[in-house]
Amino acid sequence: MISGGGSAERDLREHDREASERAAARRRSLRAARDVYGAVGFDSLWADGICEVDPGLFSQTLEFSDISYQSARREAKESVFSAWCQLFDSIGEDVALQLSVVNTPIPAEEIGHRSFFAESGRTAALAEEYNRILNDKMREGVSNLVRSRYITFSVGARDVESAVPRLARIRGDVTQSLQRIRCDAMPLDGPARLRAIAELLRPGNPPAAGWEALGATSGLRAKDLACPNCIEAKPEGSATCLRIDGKWCQTLAFRSFGSELSDRCVAEIVDLPIPLAVSLHVRGMDKSRAIAFVKKRLAWMDKEIIDEQMTAVKRGYDFDILPSELKYSKAEAEDLLDHLQNKNQRLFRYTGLVYTYADTRDALRNQVEQIMRTARSNSIDVGTLDYRQREGLNSVLPLGANRVEVGRMMTTAEVAIQMPFATQELNQEGGGYYGQNKESSNLVICNRRSLASPMGFVAGKPGSGKSFSTKREILNTILAYPTDQVIIFDPAGEYSAVTEPCGGTTIRLGPDSDSHLNPFDLTDVADLSPSAQRAFKIDAFLALSAATMSEGSQGLPEADKSIIARCVEACYEGRSGDGGTPTLGDLYEKLLAQEEREARDIALRYERYAVGAQSFFSHESDVDLSNRIVDIDLRDLTSNLRTFGMLTALESVRNRMYSNYERGVTTWLYIDEVQSLFEHPAIVSYFSRFWAEGRKFGLVATGITQNSVYMLEHEEARNMVLNSDFILLHKQSPVDRRAWVDLLGLSEQESRYIDESIKPGEGLLVAGGARVPIKDDFPRGALYDLFNTKPSEQAPKRRRRKATTRKAER
């Protein structure tokens, strides 16, 4: 057994020695390469994203999303730091880990010339103006950079088949660690990883051919597409930079660190508005070997101290006086040994690199100075890699191989504190415009359909820009998703200004309206089983019955629920013979025919909706919801009737949602004054189930309110908010702000983004794990007039319209 253990130890040392020799040989070959192909440090890249970096060394890359770390509460930061430590500690000593943050500039030809929305059909003029406005705002951005974050891990294996299961296990561990801090992680496939490599190898010069060009017929390999045309090793005699296809490029190394590192040390470098890539290489040591290593260093320092003391005695001065560097190193090593033995820390071999590029040497020099100045302000000494720029470039590429012999030892905490999360940006492809980032002025583009739960809320005081931003999002939706259906519950009759110019229809519900909605209607759910249809309808009628009660805080008695369920089923049974649809009048009659006294009380509450002037919900449905943009105008309904009307309309929307889902169409629902649906336990319960059910059937619902506290008093409402990944908060009253701070765990800084000091249009957008402060100085024009609801600006326009109408009549 002892002999076997010694043999295993020798095998392990031999394996490490061979790996070290292979890495050294690879560095020498890269340094000696006389062509571009030989100077780029990887061999093969497969379609699944696995790369053979060196013979017997395979790697894979994950891209992960940003989170709102820098503005988060202290407890949230500590939680992220703990998860980050666990991520590094979970990586074995045979795995090399590379963390990369890349700032890629948007191509100059795109800035100010991007097409955000298709300019076609009836909305062409609106899309054209919207594109112009967004391109103007794009030019205001501080950096106009796209920021990407990657984790690359590499392992040794005999061949790619042996590497696949090991890489899959590591990928699963890393993904789980990232999910704990609400980071979405996605493995890069071959084409995506090739783009990530080419962005750094060919800055500003994308490959002429795509992944589909590879194959036996063309004779091209992935490396052919990634390699630049020319790499000048010593441009103009300089050994501190490279020139790649005319771009000046330089790699810098983190040389030393101060005694205390901040979690902003890397973030502030990443936040620089310049093209760059920060790459951190980390490789763990076995704990027993790490302790032995530190003890060996301490023994060496003890010998140095004894030698110094003996010299001092011989020369006749105080032997307690030691060189300060030696005393500091000894204290640091003792502290490190304590962390390893008693504080569950690991030891890592660490290398930090920064890569940047520019069109001219002077511009490059200016960017390097910015990086060095920022790093030094965060206690990091950054130095150049003279005569080692090729190795530096290859070490920055997301390949998982460190070609630079520059580094130091770091503990888990020292590595984890170097957070890759900088200023939060949100720029999701295919999304709509929500404002500009208050910190960087970059566009905030959010694609709600890409969120895990696209349901959401918009909240703010009157005059905070709530209605303006909602109308802007409605137009975003209409322009960005031309096949989706948009339905709006409009209690104030204000949204037709946006919907009608886009070809939408307005359905006005009121005593004198010719439009009717029947709560019993089943038109769009005929394919569901009768039992399923009736179960849904019974829930709806319980909520409708609650809306007729004056005792809003009380729930429906169990007897009432049973009677209502019985009578609803009887209504459907009574019309099954002629194939017709029941109405509220039929329900009223069924209730009167029941023996229980409670049934007569329920009938009395329904009487005004079944007969008389307010019986406009007691008709066959004649409302056409087939138009892709529908505005349901509820302004002519009293407050009690409005809640009843919204619940009736919700049933029609639910029917339409099922029908759209079968056709592959997403249904967008906007509910203004959503707090009115939280007046009664039965209504809250119905609406909560509707909200949860809708996510499964392609519904993207948005609740709009100015009474946040009233809504958030209900536990189910709070759960709805917490289960929604989209929340847009504008200016809040102190009471409302405290409610949102408590519910969402907002930090003091995030709380300031929604306090009463901000301007209209400003606020905080929460989209999944992102929390972005926004502003929106929307320019005046045709779109501004569609969105604007300020009474002081709308009144003169209404007067002018009336004057024009009177003049035309005369």
C-alpha positions in Angstrom: 0.0 0.0 0.0 2.8 2.4 0.9 4.7 1.5 -2.2 1.6 2.0 -4.4 1.0 5.4 -2.8 4.6 6.5 -3.5 4.2 5.2 -7.1 1.0 7.3 -7.5 2.7 10.3 -6.1 5.7 9.8 -8.5 3.2 9.4 -11.4 1.5 12.6 -10.5 4.7 14.5 -10.3 5.8 13.0 -13.6 2.4 14.1 -15.2 2.9 17.6 -13.9 6.4 17.7 -15.2 5.4 16.6 -18.7 2.5 19.1 -18.8 4.9 21.9 -17.8 7.4 20.8 -20.5 4.7 20.7 -23.1 3.5 24.2 -22.1 7.1 25.5 -22.3 7.6 23.9 -25.7 4.4 25.5 -26.9 5.5 28.9 -25.7 8.8 28.5 -27.5 7.1 27.4 -30.7 4.7 30.4 -30.6 7.6 32.8 -30.0 9.6 31.3 -32.9 6.7 31.1 -35.3 7.4 32.8 -38.6 3.9 33.0 -40.0 0.5 34.0 -38.6 -0.9 30.5 -38.5 1.9 29.3 -36.2 1.7 32.4 -34.0 -2.0 31.7 -33.0 -2.2 29.3 -30.1 -4.9 26.8 -30.8 -5.2 23.7 -33.1 -8.8 22.7 -33.7 -12.3 24.0 -33.0 -15.4 21.7 -33.3 -19.0 22.7 -33.9 -20.0 22.1 -30.3 -17.5 24.7 -29.1 -14.8 22.4 -27.8 -11.3 23.5 -28.7 -8.1 21.6 -28.8 -5.7 24.3 -27.6 -2.5 22.1 -27.5 -2.1 18.4 -28.2 -3.8 16.8 -25.2 -5.3 20.0 -23.9 -9.0 20.7 -24.5 -11.2 23.7 -23.4 -14.7 25.0 -23.5 -16.2 28.5 -23.0 -19.3 29.7 -21.3 -20.8 33.2 -21.8 -22.5 34.5 -18.7 -24.8 37.5 -18.1 -24.2 40.6 -16.1 -25.8 41.3 -12.7 -26.4 44.4 -10.6 -23.5 43.8 -8.3 -22.0 47.3 -7.9 -25.2 49.0 -6.8 -26.5 46.1 -4.7 -27.0 45.9 -0.9 -24.1 44.8 1.2 -25.8 41.5 2.1 -26.4 40.8 -1.7 -22.7 41.6 -2.4 -21.6 39.2 0.3 -23.8 36.5 -1.1 -22.3 37.0 -4.6 -18.8 37.0 -3.2 -19.6 33.7 -1.3 -20.9 32.1 -4.5 -17.9 33.3 -6.5 -15.6 31.8 -3.9 -17.5 28.5 -4.1 -17.1 28.6 -7.9 -13.3 28.8 -7.7 -13.1 26.3 -4.9 -15.1 23.8 -6.9 -12.4 23.7 -9.6 -9.9 20.9 -9.2 -6.2 21.4 -9.4 -6.1 19.6 -12.9 -8.4 22.3 -14.4 -7.2 25.7 -15.6 -9.8 28.5 -15.4 -9.9 31.7 -17.4 -12.2 34.6 -16.6 -12.6 37.1 -19.5 -14.4 40.5 -19.8 -14.3 41.9 -23.3 -15.4 45.4 -24.4 -16.0 45.3 -28.2 -16.8 48.6 -29.9 -19.9 48.8 -32.1 -18.7 49.2 -35.7 -18.5 52.9 -36.5 -20.7 52.4 -39.6 -23.5 51.2 -37.3 -23.5 54.1 -34.8 -26.3 56.4 -35.9 -27.3 54.1 -38.8 -28.9 51.2 -37.2 -32.4 49.9 -38.1 -34.1 49.2 -34.8 -37.6 48.7 -36.3 -38.7 47.6 -39.8 -40.1 50.5 -41.8 -43.0 48.9 -43.6 -46.8 49.0 -43.9 -49.0 51.4 -42.0 -46.4 52.0 -39.2 -43.6 52.9 -41.6 -43.6 56.6 -40.8 -43.7 55.9 -37.0 -40.8 53.4 -37.3 -38.8 55.8 -39.4 -39.0 58.6 -36.8 -38.4 56.1 -34.0 -35.2 54.8 -35.8 -34.0 58.4 -36.3 -34.5 59.2 -32.6 -32.8 56.1 -31.3 -29.8 56.6 -33.7 -29.5 60.2 -32.4 -29.5 58.9 -28.8 -27.0 56.1 -29.8 -24.5 58.9 -30.7 -24.9 60.3 -27.1 -23.6 57.0 -25.6 -20.3 57.3 -23.6 -18.7 54.2 -25.0 -21.1 52.4 -27.5 -19.4 49.2 -26.5 -20.8 45.7 -26.3 -19.5 44.0 -23.1 -19.2 40.2 -23.0 -18.2 37.9 -20.1 -16.7 34.5 -20.6 -15.5 31.6 -18.4 -13.1 29.2 -20.2 -12.0 26.0 -18.6 -9.4 23.5 -19.9 -8.4 20.0 -19.0 -5.8 17.5 -20.2 -7.1 14.3 -22.0 -5.9 11.7 -24.4 -8.4 12.8 -27.1 -11.5 14.8 -27.5 -13.8 11.9 -26.7 -12.1 11.6 -23.3 -12.3 15.3 -22.7 -16.1 15.7 -23.5 -17.5 14.1 -20.2 -14.9 16.0 -18.1 -15.7 19.3 -19.7 -19.5 18.6 -19.3 -19.1 18.0 -15.6 -17.1 21.2 -15.1 -19.7 23.1 -17.2 -22.5 21.8 -15.0 -20.6 22.9 -11.8 -19.8 26.3 -13.2 -23.4 26.8 -14.5 -24.9 25.9 -11.1 -22.6 28.4 -9.3 -23.6 31.2 -11.7 -27.3 30.4 -11.4 -27.0 30.9 -7.6 -26.3 34.6 -8.3 -28.9 34.9 -11.1 -26.3 34.8 -13.8 -27.5 33.1 -17.0 -24.8 31.0 -18.5 -24.7 29.5 -22.0 -21.9 27.4 -23.6 -20.6 28.9 -26.8 -20.9 26.7 -29.9 -18.3 26.6 -32.6 -19.5 29.7 -34.6 -20.0 31.8 -31.4 -16.6 30.8 -30.0 -14.9 31.6 -33.3 -16.5 35.0 -33.2 -15.2 35.6 -29.7 -11.7 34.6 -30.7 -11.8 36.6 -33.9 -13.0 39.8 -32.2 -9.6 39.9 -30.4 -7.4 38.5 -33.1 -9.0 40.6 -35.9 -10.2 43.7 -34.1 -12.6 45.7 -36.3 -12.0 43.2 -39.2 -14.5 40.2 -39.0 -13.7 37.1 -41.0 -14.7 37.2 -44.6 -16.4 33.8 -44.4 -18.6 32.2 -41.8 -18.6 28.8 -40.1 -20.6 27.3 -43.0 -17.5 27.8 -45.2 -15.6 25.2 -43.3 -15.3 21.6 -44.6 -13.4 19.2 -46.8 -14.6 20.8 -50.0 -13.2 24.3 -49.1 -10.2 23.0 -47.2 -10.7 25.7 -44.6 -10.4 25.1 -40.9 -11.7 27.3 -38.0 -8.2 28.6 -37.4 -8.1 29.9 -41.0 -11.1 32.1 -40.3 -9.8 33.3 -36.9 -6.2 34.2 -38.0 -5.5 37.8 -39.1 -3.7 38.6 -42.4 -0.6 40.0 -40.7 0.9 40.2 -37.2 3.9 42.6 -36.9 6.0 41.5 -33.9 8.0 44.7 -33.5 6.1 47.5 -35.3 8.4 50.5 -35.8 11.0 48.8 -33.6 8.8 48.6 -30.5 8.9 45.4 -28.4 6.0 46.5 -26.2 3.1 46.1 -28.7 2.0 44.4 -31.9 0.4 45.6 -35.1 -2.4 43.3 -36.4 -3.9 44.1 -39.8 -3.0 47.8 -39.2 -4.4 48.0 -35.6 -2.0 48.7 -32.8 -2.4 46.2 -29.9 -0.8 45.8 -26.5 -1.1 43.4 -23.7 -0.3 44.5 -20.1 0.2 42.3 -17.0 -0.9 42.8 -13.4 2.5 42.9 -11.6 1.7 43.5 -8.0 -1.2 44.3 -5.7 -1.7 46.5 -2.6 -2.5 45.0 0.8 -6.2 45.5 0.4 -8.1 44.9 -2.8 -11.6 46.4 -3.5 -14.3 44.6 -5.4 -14.1 47.6 -7.8 -10.5 46.9 -8.8 -11.3 45.1 -12.0 -14.7 46.7 -12.6 -13.2 50.2 -12.9 -10.8 49.0 -15.6 -13.6 47.3 -17.4 -15.7 50.5 -17.1 -13.2 52.5 -19.2 -14.9 53.6 -22.4 -12.2 51.9 -24.6 -11.9 48.6 -26.4 -10.2 46.2 -24.1 -10.2 42.7 -22.7 -9.3 41.7 -19.1 -8.3 38.1 -18.7 -7.7 36.4 -15.3 -6.0 33.0 -15.4 -6.5 30.9 -12.2 -5.2 27.4 -11.4 -5.7 25.8 -8.0 -3.1 23.9 -6.0 -3.7 20.8 -4.0 -4.2 21.9 -0.4 -1.5 19.7 1.0 1.0 20.9 -1.6 0.0 24.5 -1.1 0.6 24.2 2.7 4.0 22.5 2.0 4.8 25.3 -0.4 4.1 28.1 2.1 6.0 26.2 4.9 9.0 25.9 2.6 8.9 29.6 1.9 8.6 30.3 5.6 11.6 28.1 6.3 13.6 29.9 3.7 12.6 33.3 5.3 13.6 32.0 8.8 17.0 31.1 7.4 17.3 34.6 5.9 16.4 36.1 9.2 19.0 34.0 11.0 21.6 35.1 8.5 20.6 38.7 8.9 20.8 38.4 12.7 24.2 36.7 12.6 25.6 39.5 10.4 24.2 42.1 12.8 25.9 40.5 15.8 29.2 40.3 13.9 28.9 44.0 13.0 27.9 45.1 16.4 24.4 46.5 15.9 20.9 45.4 17.2 20.0 42.0 15.7 16.3 42.8 16.1 16.5 45.3 13.3 15.5 43.4 10.1 14.9 44.6 6.5 11.3 45.8 6.3 10.7 43.8 3.1 11.8 40.6 4.9 9.6 41.3 7.9 6.6 42.1 5.7 7.1 39.0 3.6 7.3 36.8 6.7 4.1 38.3 8.2 2.3 37.8 4.8 3.4 34.2 4.6 2.3 33.4 8.1 -1.1 35.0 7.4 -1.4 33.0 4.2 -0.6 29.7 6.1 -3.3 30.6 8.7 -5.8 31.1 5.9 -4.9 27.8 4.3 -5.0 25.8 7.6 -7.7 27.5 9.5 -10.0 29.5 7.2 -10.8 27.0 4.4 -9.0 29.0 1.8 -7.2 27.5 -1.3 -4.1 28.7 -3.0 -4.2 29.5 -6.7 -1.6 30.4 -9.3 -2.9 33.6 -10.7 -2.1 35.8 -13.8 -3.9 39.0 -14.7 -3.8 40.5 -18.2 -5.3 43.5 -20.0 -5.4 43.8 -23.8 -6.3 46.9 -25.7 -6.1 48.1 -29.3 -6.4 51.3 -31.3 -6.0 52.7 -34.9 -2.8 54.7 -34.2 0.1 54.3 -31.8 -0.7 57.6 -30.1 -4.3 56.5 -29.4 -2.9 53.2 -28.1 -0.5 55.0 -25.8 -3.4 57.1 -24.5 -5.5 54.0 -23.8 -2.6 52.2 -22.0 -2.1 55.3 -19.8 -5.8 55.2 -18.9 -5.6 51.6 -18.0 -2.4 52.1 -15.9 -3.8 55.1 -14.1 -7.1 53.4 -13.3 -5.3 50.2 -12.1 -2.9 52.1 -9.8 -5.9 54.0 -8.2 -7.1 50.5 -7.3 -3.8 49.3 -5.8 -2.8 47.3 -8.9 0.6 47.8 -10.5 0.3 47.1 -14.3 3.4 46.6 -16.4 4.3 45.9 -20.1 5.2 42.6 -21.5 8.3 43.5 -23.4 9.2 41.0 -26.1 6.3 38.8 -25.0 3.4 40.3 -26.8 2.6 37.2 -28.8 2.4 35.2 -25.6 0.3 37.9 -24.1 -2.1 38.0 -27.0 -2.6 34.2 -27.0 -3.2 34.3 -23.2 -6.0 36.9 -23.6 -7.9 34.8 -26.2 -10.7 32.8 -24.5 -8.8 29.5 -25.0 -8.0 28.6 -21.4 -4.2 28.5 -21.9 -1.8 30.8 -20.0 1.2 31.4 -22.2 2.7 34.1 -20.0 5.1 33.2 -17.1 4.1 36.2 -15.1 2.0 35.8 -12.0 1.7 35.2 -8.3 0.0 33.1 -5.7 -3.4 34.2 -4.4 -6.0 32.8 -2.0 -9.6 32.1 -2.9 -10.8 35.4 -1.4 -8.1 37.4 -3.2 -9.2 35.9 -6.5 -12.9 36.2 -5.9 -12.8 39.8 -4.9 -11.8 40.7 -8.4 -15.4 40.9 -9.6 -16.1 41.0 -13.3 -19.3 43.0 -12.8 -19.0 46.6 -13.8 -21.6 49.3 -14.7 -24.8 47.4 -15.6 -25.8 47.7 -19.2 -28.8 46.1 -20.9 -28.8 45.7 -24.7 -30.8 42.6 -25.7 -31.1 41.8 -29.3 -34.6 42.1 -30.8 -35.9 44.2 -27.8 -37.5 47.6 -27.4 -36.2 50.9 -26.1 -36.7 51.8 -22.5 -34.5 54.8 -22.1 -30.8 55.5 -21.7 -28.5 54.2 -19.0 -28.3 57.0 -16.4 -24.6 56.3 -15.8 -23.3 55.8 -19.4 -26.1 57.2 -21.6 -26.0 54.0 -23.6 -29.3 52.8 -25.0 -31.3 50.4 -22.7 -32.8 47.7 -25.0 -34.8 45.0 -23.3 -36.4 42.0 -25.0 -39.1 40.9 -22.6 -39.8 37.7 -24.6 -36.3 36.5 -23.7 -36.9 36.8 -19.9 -37.7 33.6 -18.0 -40.9 35.2 -16.8 -41.9 38.2 -19.1 -44.8 39.3 -16.9 -44.3 42.7 -15.4 -45.4 45.9 -13.7 -44.9 49.6 -14.3 -45.3 51.8 -11.2 -44.9 55.5 -10.5 -46.5 58.7 -9.1 -48.8 60.8 -11.3 -46.5 62.9 -13.5 -43.6 60.6 -13.2 -43.6 59.5 -16.8 -45.4 56.2 -16.1 -48.0 56.6 -18.9 -45.4 57.9 -21.3 -43.1 54.9 -20.9 -46.1 52.5 -21.1 -47.2 54.0 -24.4 -43.6 53.9 -25.6 -43.4 50.2 -24.8 -46.7 49.5 -26.5 -45.3 51.1 -29.7 -42.1 49.1 -29.2 -44.2 45.9 -29.1 -46.2 46.9 -32.1 -43.1 47.7 -34.2 -40.8 44.9 -32.9 -43.2 42.0 -33.1 -45.5 42.5 -36.1 -47.3 39.2 -35.7 -48.1 39.5 -31.9 -51.4 40.7 -30.6 -51.6 43.7 -28.3 -54.7 44.2 -26.0 -55.0 47.2 -23.6 -57.4 47.8 -20.7 -57.8 51.6 -20.9 -59.7 53.1 -17.9 -58.9 56.7 -18.9 -59.4 56.4 -22.7 -55.8 57.6 -23.4 -54.2 54.8 -25.3 -56.1 55.1 -28.5 -53.7 57.9 -29.4 -51.1 55.2 -29.9 -53.1 52.3 -31.2 -55.3 53.9 -33.8 -52.4 55.4 -35.9 -51.0 51.8 -36.0 -54.2 50.4 -37.4 -55.7 49.3 -34.1 -59.4 49.3 -33.1 -61.0 50.9 -30.0 -63.8 49.0 -28.2 -65.7 51.3 -25.9 -67.7 49.7 -23.1 -70.5 51.8 -21.5 -74.2 52.2 -21.1 -74.6 53.8 -24.5 -72.1 51.6 -26.3 -73.0 49.2 -29.1 -70.2 46.9 -28.0 -71.0 44.0 -25.7 -68.9 41.4 -23.8 -70.6 38.3 -22.5 -68.8 36.7 -19.4 -70.3 33.3 -20.5 -68.7 33.5 -24.0 -66.6 30.4 -25.0 -66.0 31.2 -28.6 -62.2 30.9 -28.6 -62.0 27.9 -26.3 -64.3 25.5 -28.1 -61.4 22.9 -28.4 -61.2 22.6 -24.6 -63.2 19.9 -22.8 -66.6 21.0 -21.4 -65.4 20.3 -17.9 -62.3 22.4 -18.3 -64.3 25.3 -19.9 -66.8 25.3 -17.0 -64.1 25.1 -14.3 -62.5 28.2 -15.7 -65.8 30.0 -16.0 -66.8 29.1 -12.4 -63.6 30.8 -11.2 -64.4 33.8 -13.3 -67.9 34.1 -11.9 -66.7 33.8 -8.3 -64.5 36.9 -9.1 -67.4 38.7 -10.8 -69.6 38.0 -7.8 -67.0 39.4 -5.5 -66.9 42.6 -7.6 -70.6 43.1 -7.0 -70.1 43.1 -3.2 -69.6 46.2 -1.2 -67.7 44.5 1.5 -64.4 44.5 -0.4 -62.3 43.1 2.3 -64.5 40.0 2.9 -64.3 36.8 1.0 -67.3 35.0 -0.5 -69.0 32.6 1.9 -68.7 29.0 1.0 -72.5 28.8 0.6 -72.4 31.6 -2.0 -69.6 29.8 -3.9 -71.6 26.6 -4.1 -74.7 28.3 -5.3 -72.8 30.3 -8.0 -71.0 27.2 -9.3 -74.4 25.3 -9.4 -76.1 28.1 -11.3 -73.3 28.7 -13.8 -73.4 25.0 -14.7 -77.2 25.1 -14.9 -77.0 28.1 -17.3 -74.7 26.2 -19.7 -76.9 23.0 -19.4 -80.0 25.1 -20.2 -78.5 26.3 -23.5 -76.9 23.1 -24.5 -79.9 22.0 -26.5 -80.1 25.1 -28.8 -76.3 25.7 -28.9 -76.6 29.2 -27.6 -74.6 31.0 -25.1 -76.1 32.0 -21.6 -76.1 35.6 -20.5 -76.2 37.3 -17.1 -80.0 37.4 -17.5 -80.1 33.6 -17.5 -77.9 33.5 -14.4 -80.1 36.0 -12.6 -83.2 33.8 -13.3 -81.4 30.7 -12.2 -80.4 32.4 -8.9 -84.0 33.5 -8.3 -85.2 30.0 -8.9 -83.0 28.6 -6.1 -84.5 27.8 -2.7 -81.7 29.2 -0.5 -82.0 32.7 0.9 -78.4 33.3 0.0 -79.3 32.8 -3.7 -81.8 35.6 -3.6 -79.1 37.9 -2.0 -76.7 37.0 -4.8 -79.4 37.6 -7.4 -80.1 41.0 -5.9 -76.4 41.9 -6.3 -76.6 40.8 -10.0 -79.9 42.5 -10.7 -78.5 45.8 -12.0 -76.1 43.9 -14.3 -78.8 41.7 -15.7 -81.7 44.1 -16.2 -82.1 47.8 -16.6 -79.7 50.6 -17.7 -76.5 48.8 -16.5 -77.3 45.5 -18.2 -74.9 46.0 -21.2 -72.9 42.9 -20.0 -76.1 40.8 -20.3 -75.9 40.4 -24.1 -74.4 38.1 -26.6 -70.8 39.1 -27.3 -70.4 41.2 -30.5 -66.9 42.4 -29.8 -64.3 41.5 -32.4 -60.9 40.8 -30.8 -59.3 39.6 -34.1 -57.5 42.9 -34.8 -53.9 42.5 -33.7 -54.1 45.9 -31.7 -57.2 46.3 -29.5 -57.8 49.1 -27.1 -60.7 48.4 -24.6 -61.9 51.8 -23.5 -63.5 51.7 -20.0 -63.7 55.4 -19.1 -67.5 55.5 -19.3 -67.8 52.9 -16.5 -68.2 53.9 -12.9 -65.6 52.5 -10.4 -67.8 49.5 -9.5 -68.7 48.8 -13.1 -65.0 49.2 -14.2 -63.8 46.3 -12.0 -66.7 44.2 -13.3 -65.9 45.2 -16.8 -62.2 44.5 -16.5 -62.9 41.0 -15.1 -65.4 40.4 -18.0 -62.7 41.6 -20.5 -60.1 39.4 -18.8 -62.3 36.4 -19.6 -62.4 37.4 -23.3 -58.6 37.9 -23.3 -58.1 34.5 -21.8 -60.2 32.9 -24.5 -58.2 34.9 -27.1 -54.9 33.9 -25.4 -55.7 30.2 -25.9 -56.6 30.8 -29.5 -53.4 32.8 -30.1 -51.3 30.1 -28.4 -52.6 27.5 -30.8 -51.6 29.7 -33.7 -48.1 30.4 -32.2 -48.9 34.1 -31.5 -47.8 35.9 -28.3 -50.5 37.9 -26.6 -49.4 41.2 -24.9 -51.9 42.6 -22.3 -51.6 46.0 -20.7 -53.8 46.7 -17.7 -53.9 50.3 -16.4 -55.0 50.9 -12.9 -54.3 47.3 -12.1 -54.8 48.0 -8.4 -58.5 47.8 -8.9 -58.1 44.1 -9.4 -56.9 43.7 -5.8 -60.1 44.9 -4.1 -61.4 41.5 -3.0 -59.9 38.2 -2.0 -61.8 36.3 -4.7 -60.8 38.8 -7.4 -57.1 38.7 -6.3 -57.2 34.9 -6.3 -58.7 34.8 -9.8 -56.3 37.4 -11.2 -53.3 35.6 -9.6 -54.3 32.3 -11.3 -54.8 34.1 -14.6 -51.3 35.7 -14.2 -49.6 32.4 -13.5 -51.6 30.5 -16.1 -50.9 33.1 -18.8 -47.1 32.5 -18.8 -47.7 29.0 -20.0 -49.9 30.1 -22.9 -47.7 32.9 -24.4 -49.1 35.8 -22.4 -47.0 38.8 -21.7 -49.0 40.9 -19.2 -48.1 44.3 -17.7 -49.9 45.8 -14.7 -49.7 49.7 -14.5 -50.4 51.4 -11.2 -49.8 54.6 -9.2 -50.9 53.0 -5.9 -48.1 50.6 -5.2 -48.7 50.2 -1.5 -52.4 49.4 -1.9 -51.5 46.7 -4.4 -48.5 45.3 -2.4 -50.7 44.9 0.7 -51.9 41.6 -0.7 -49.6 38.6 -0.4 -50.6 37.2 -3.8 -49.8 40.6 -5.4 -46.4 40.5 -3.8 -45.9 36.9 -5.1 -46.9 38.0 -8.6 -44.3 40.8 -8.5 -41.6 38.4 -7.3 -42.5 35.9 -10.0 -42.3 38.6 -12.7 -38.9 39.4 -14.3 -39.9 42.9 -15.6 -40.5 45.8 -13.2 -40.2 49.5 -14.3 -40.2 51.9 -11.4 -40.5 55.7 -11.8 -40.7 58.3 -9.1 -42.3 56.9 -6.0 -43.8 58.5 -2.9 -41.8 57.8 0.3 -44.3 55.2 1.4 -44.4 53.5 -1.9 -40.6 53.6 -2.2 -40.2 51.8 1.2 -42.6 49.1 0.0 -40.5 48.5 -3.2 -37.2 48.6 -1.3 -38.4 46.0 1.1 -40.0 43.7 -1.5 -37.1 43.9 -4.1 -34.2 44.3 -1.6 -33.1 47.6 -3.2 -29.9 49.1 -2.0 -29.6 52.7 -0.8 -28.2 53.6 -4.2 -31.0 51.9 -6.1 -33.5 53.5 -3.8 -32.2 56.9 -4.9 -33.0 56.1 -8.5 -36.8 56.2 -7.6 -37.0 58.9 -5.0 -38.8 62.2 -5.3 -35.7 64.1 -6.5 -35.6 62.4 -10.0 -37.1 63.9 -13.2 -40.1 62.5 -15.1 -39.0 59.6 -17.3 -36.2 58.6 -14.9 -36.3 55.5 -12.8 -35.1 51.9 -12.3 -35.6 49.0 -14.7 -35.5 45.5 -13.3 -35.2 42.9 -16.0 -34.3 39.5 -14.8 -31.0 39.8 -12.9 -30.3 43.3 -14.4 -31.1 46.5 -12.5 -30.4 49.5 -14.7 -31.0 53.2 -13.8 -32.7 54.9 -16.7 -33.4 58.4 -18.0 -35.4 59.5 -21.1 -35.3 63.0 -22.5 -37.5 62.0 -25.5 -37.4 64.7 -28.2 -40.6 66.5 -29.2 -42.2 65.4 -32.4 -44.9 63.1 -33.7 -44.0 60.3 -31.4 -43.7 62.6 -28.4 -47.3 63.8 -29.1 -48.5 60.2 -29.2 -47.0 59.4 -25.8 -47.5 62.7 -24.0 -50.2 62.9 -21.4 -49.3 66.2 -19.6 -52.5 68.2 -19.1 -50.7 71.5 -19.6 -49.6 70.4 -23.0 -52.6 68.4 -24.1 -55.3 71.1 -23.2 -54.1 73.6 -25.9 -54.1 70.9 -28.5 -57.6 69.9 -27.6 -58.8 73.5 -27.8 -57.2 73.8 -31.2 -58.9 70.6 -32.4 -62.3 71.8 -31.2 -61.8 75.2 -32.8 -60.9 73.5 -36.1 -63.9 71.3 -35.9 -66.3 74.3 -35.2 -64.8 76.2 -38.1 -65.3 73.2 -40.4 -68.9 72.9 -39.3 -69.6 76.6 -40.0 
